[in-house]
């Protein structure tokens, strides 16, 4: 029986979103920063773990690197194969079971906006450590764990000071939440998201011989429409980061 995944059911919607929205966070924030950090070159062996439909894997491949993509979703890997050059190797496999990959094979591994959809993080980091070469880098990009917690964070407006603020109702507690990726549409596109505090990831990385060498926080590129709150919305958007990047090295 084919294993269902939360992202398998939204694969077509997600792929169409990436193809048609030129002002997406993927295109304007994540991709340029990721290319700067990964710096893919000829001869490099890169694994895009939880690669989805191959959006970032294709960008790496254009620079001449040897790219492998892995994802648990049959539907997303099917789309990745259709949209990517034949030289990119894609595999249907969960992130916590890379048994078809040899030890210490990759120079760089990326997991982009996916760790929060992965339940078995401990086992995933164990596999990342195994297939990453000594001195190799693991680049993890996630929704900011302090400011983007499903159903536990929100924007608020203070009428007294005329300032916008970010409300955080929970942080330390782990949680599992169903998310509608396209609210308001006729058909719900439901995925599952896990929240963990930052120390959860840091401790697990350290236990698997991976040390943090860089951390960055990325803000939104969006601009508010004209209105009485435009200036304040644009200001606070630059103060509250949307994404966090953690780079670690295998020791």
N, C-alpha and C positions, 0 to 999 in steps of 0.2 A: 504494500500500500504506500502511495506517495505521501511523504511527510509534508504537512501543511505548515507554513510559516506566516507570521503576521504581515511580512512585507511581500510575500508571494501574491497575496490577494490585491495588492495595490501596485503591482509591478508596471502595468500599462500606464496607469495614471502618473506614477512617479517618473517614468521614462519620458512621457510627453511633457511633463512639467520642466524637466531639465532641458529638453530640446527647444521649448518655445519661450521660456522666460529668460530673456537676456539680461534682466536686472535682478536675478536671483542672488541669494547669499552665496550659493555655490560658485556662480560665475564671477561675482564682484569682490567677494571677501575670501572665501576658502581657497579657490583655485590659485589665484596669484600668490598668496602667502605660502601655500603648499609647494608650489613650484620653486619658490625662493629657498625654502628649507630643504626640500628633497634634493634639488639640483640634479635631476636625472641626466645621465650621460651614457654614451656608448660604453658597453662593457659592464655596467652596473646591473646587478640582479636585485629586482625589487618585487616584493609581494604586497599587493593591495588586498588586505584581509577584510572580509565583509565588504566586498567591492561593489555590491549592487549591480547595476546595469553597465558598469565599466567606465563611468564618466571620468574619473581620475586616472584610471589605468590607461585609457587612450591618450590622455595628455602626456603621461610619462613616456609612453611608447613613441610618441612623435619626436622625442629627444634621443632616440636610439637605444634606450635601456632595454634589458631583457625583462619582460613583465609577466608575472603570474597573478591571476585574480582568483579569489576564492570566496564563495558565498553559499549559505545554506539553502537559498531559494533557487529552485529549479527554474522558475519563471524569469527571475532576474538574470541568471546566468545565460538562459536562452537568448534574452535580449542583448546581453553583452556580446555574445558570439556573433550575432547578426550585425551589430553596429561597429565592431572592432576589427582591425586587421588580423589576418590569420596568424601572424607571428606572436600575438598575445595569447597566452595559454590560460584558459579558464577552467575551474573545477567546482563542481557542486559538492560542498563539504562544510560541516559546521566549523566554526572558528576554534572549537576546543578539541578537534580531532583532525590533525594534519598528518596522519600516519603515512600518507602517500608522498610526503616530502622528506627528503634527506636532512640529516642534522647539519646545522651551520651553513645552510645554502645561500642565505640572502644577506646582502649588504644593508638594505633598508627594508623595513616593513612599515606600512601605514594602515591605520584604522581610522576612517574619517566619518564622523557623525554616525557611528554605528555601535560603539561600546555600550551605549545606553539602551540598545535593543537586544543586547546579548545577556543571557541569564547566567551562563557558566563562565564568569570572568576569571576566576581562579585557574581553571583548566585552560582557558584561552591564553593567559599570560605564561603558563607553563609551556605551551606549545610554541608561542612566540619566542621565548628564550631558547628553546631547543633548536628551532630552524634558523635563528639569527646568528650570524657569524660573530665571533669575539671582536669587539670594537665596532660592531654594526649598530645602526640606529633604529629605534622604534619610535615612530611619530604618531601620537594619538591626538586626534582632534575631537572635541566633544562640546555639546551645549554646556555653557558655563554652569558648573554644578552648584554654585552659590546663588545665581540670579535667575536661572531658568529651570525651575523644578515644576513638573507637571501638576497643575491644579493647586500649587502651594505658593506660587509667586504671581504677582500682578502689578499693573501700573495703578497709581493713585494720584489724586490732585488735591493739593492743599489750598483751599480758597483764601486763607488768611495771608499766606506768603506768596500766593500765585506761583507755586512751584510744583513740578511733577516729581514723584518719588517712586521707588521700587519697593513694593511690600513683599516681605519674605515671612511666611507663616510656619515654615518647617525647613530644616536643613540636615540635622544630624541623623534623623530617622530614615532608614532605607524604605523604599516604596516601589510598588508595581502598579502602573496606571495604563488604562486603555486610552488611546488618543485617536480622535477623528482627524485625519490628515487634510480633509477638505470639508470643513464645517459649512453647513448651508446648502451643500449640493444634494441632489436627489438621492444618490447612493452614498452611504457612509463608507469611508475608506479607513478602516480601523487598524492601528498597529499597537504594539505593546512597548511601553517605555519603563525602564528601571532607573530610579534615582539612588545614587550613593554619594555620600560626602567625599570630598577630595582625598581625605586620608585613607579611605578604602582603597583607592587605586594606588596611591603612593606606597602603602605598606605591601600590597601584593607585588608591585613591580620590584621593590627591594628584596623581597623573599625569593625572587626568581633571577637574581644576579643582574638586575638592570638598575642603573643609577641615573637620576635626573640630571641632565646637562643644560636644559633650557626650558623656560616656560614663557608663553606669551598669551595675552588676552586681546581678542579682536573685537572691535566695535562694529556696529551696523554702518553701512554706507548710505542708508536711506535719508531722505530729507522730507520734512513735513510740508503739507500744502499750506498756502497762505491762510492765516487766521489769527485770532488773538493769542493762541497758545503755540504758534509756530516757533518762535525764538526759544522758548523754554523747552519744548519737545526736542528741538535740535541740540540744545545744550546737554540735556540729560542723556540723550542717546550716545553722546561721546563720553559720558561718565560711567555708564553701566555696560560692561562688555557682554556680548552675546555668546562668544565662543572662547574656549580655552585650548591652547596647544601645549602638550607635554612631550618633550623629546628626551628619550633615555638612550643610554649606551649599554650594550652587553659587556660585562666584565669577566 
